Amino acid sequence: DLTWRLRLQPADPGWVDIVLRTPLLDTTRIRHDLGWTPTRSSVSTLEELVAGLVEGAAGDTPPLASATSGPLRSHEIATGVGGSSGAVPGGPT
């Protein structure tokens, strides 16, 4: 909550709680019924995520592009993006 109030994180604490409370999924049924197998391991996926965070990887969308969010998301902090302007419809309050 403190990092939200200091505008150091762009997501409302309620969204963070949702992510942390998301259940782990069992893939047994999809493997058995559909013959599905993952093409990447959870470890390699996590390694790729962490590498992207460390490298400051950007995406093709304006919220993820470094040109619009600035270094260390400084433009978001400066403009107040993510401030407490009210609840997101359908989201946590």
C-alpha positions as semicolon CSV with decimal commas, in nm:
position;residue;x (nm);y (nm);z (nm)
1;D;0,000;0,000;0,000
2;L;0,286;0,239;0,078
3;T;0,442;0,198;-0,267
4;W;0,100;0,274;-0,422
5;R;0,056;0,589;-0,214
6;L;0,407;0,705;-0,306
7;R;0,326;0,635;-0,673
8;L;0,609;0,384;-0,701
9;Q;0,383;0,114;-0,841
10;P;0,128;0,176;-1,118
11;A;-0,120;-0,089;-1,004
12;D;-0,373;-0,044;-0,725
13;P;-0,291;-0,272;-0,428
14;G;-0,616;-0,459;-0,492
15;W;-0,485;-0,579;-0,827
16;V;-0,164;-0,698;-0,663
17;D;-0,372;-0,892;-0,409
18;I;-0,566;-1,058;-0,691
19;V;-0,243;-1,174;-0,855
20;L;-0,101;-1,304;-0,528
21;R;-0,421;-1,496;-0,453
22;T;-0,451;-1,655;-0,797
23;P;-0,460;-2,032;-0,755
24;L;-0,203;-2,256;-0,917
25;L;-0,348;-2,455;-1,203
26;D;-0,330;-2,829;-1,253
27;T;-0,267;-2,921;-1,618
28;T;-0,341;-3,293;-1,575
29;R;-0,681;-3,279;-1,746
30;I;-0,569;-3,082;-2,052
31;R;-0,268;-3,309;-2,090
32;H;-0,483;-3,623;-2,066
33;D;-0,792;-3,509;-2,260
34;L;-0,626;-3,305;-2,533
35;G;-0,271;-3,436;-2,536
36;W;-0,140;-3,088;-2,462
37;T;0,217;-3,038;-2,350
38;P;0,380;-2,707;-2,265
39;T;0,646;-2,574;-2,501
40;R;0,824;-2,385;-2,223
41;S;0,896;-2,473;-1,864
42;S;0,778;-2,256;-1,579
43;V;1,142;-2,197;-1,489
44;S;1,236;-2,070;-1,838
45;T;0,925;-1,850;-1,845
46;L;1,013;-1,696;-1,510
47;E;1,374;-1,646;-1,623
48;E;1,251;-1,466;-1,935
49;L;1,022;-1,243;-1,728
50;V;1,300;-1,149;-1,486
51;A;1,543;-1,086;-1,775
52;G;1,289;-0,854;-1,936
53;L;1,247;-0,662;-1,612
54;V;1,623;-0,633;-1,563
55;E;1,678;-0,522;-1,924
56;G;1,388;-0,278;-1,913
57;A;1,229;-0,449;-2,212
58;A;0,950;-0,246;-2,369
59;G;0,647;-0,356;-2,565
60;D;0,459;-0,236;-2,869
61;T;0,182;-0,077;-2,662
62;P;0,211;0,282;-2,534
63;P;0,191;0,183;-2,165
64;L;0,490;-0,050;-2,208
65;A;0,695;0,161;-2,449
66;S;0,986;0,340;-2,286
67;A;0,922;0,646;-2,505
68;T;0,585;0,704;-2,338
69;S;0,649;0,578;-1,986
70;G;0,999;0,722;-1,944
71;P;1,297;0,584;-1,757
72;L;1,184;0,394;-1,447
73;R;0,826;0,492;-1,540
74;S;0,907;0,856;-1,454
75;H;0,643;0,999;-1,688
76;E;0,375;0,804;-1,503
77;I;0,492;0,942;-1,171
78;A;0,520;1,298;-1,305
79;T;0,175;1,296;-1,466
80;G;-0,001;1,109;-1,187
81;V;-0,102;0,811;-1,401
82;G;-0,229;0,545;-1,164
83;G;-0,333;0,800;-0,905
84;S;-0,640;0,746;-0,692
85;S;-0,897;0,880;-0,937
86;G;-1,157;0,622;-0,838
87;A;-1,221;0,254;-0,876
88;V;-1,170;0,074;-1,204
89;P;-1,506;-0,058;-1,329
90;G;-1,519;-0,426;-1,251
91;G;-1,192;-0,411;-1,060
92;P;-1,102;-0,411;-0,693
93;T;-1,187;-0,109;-0,486
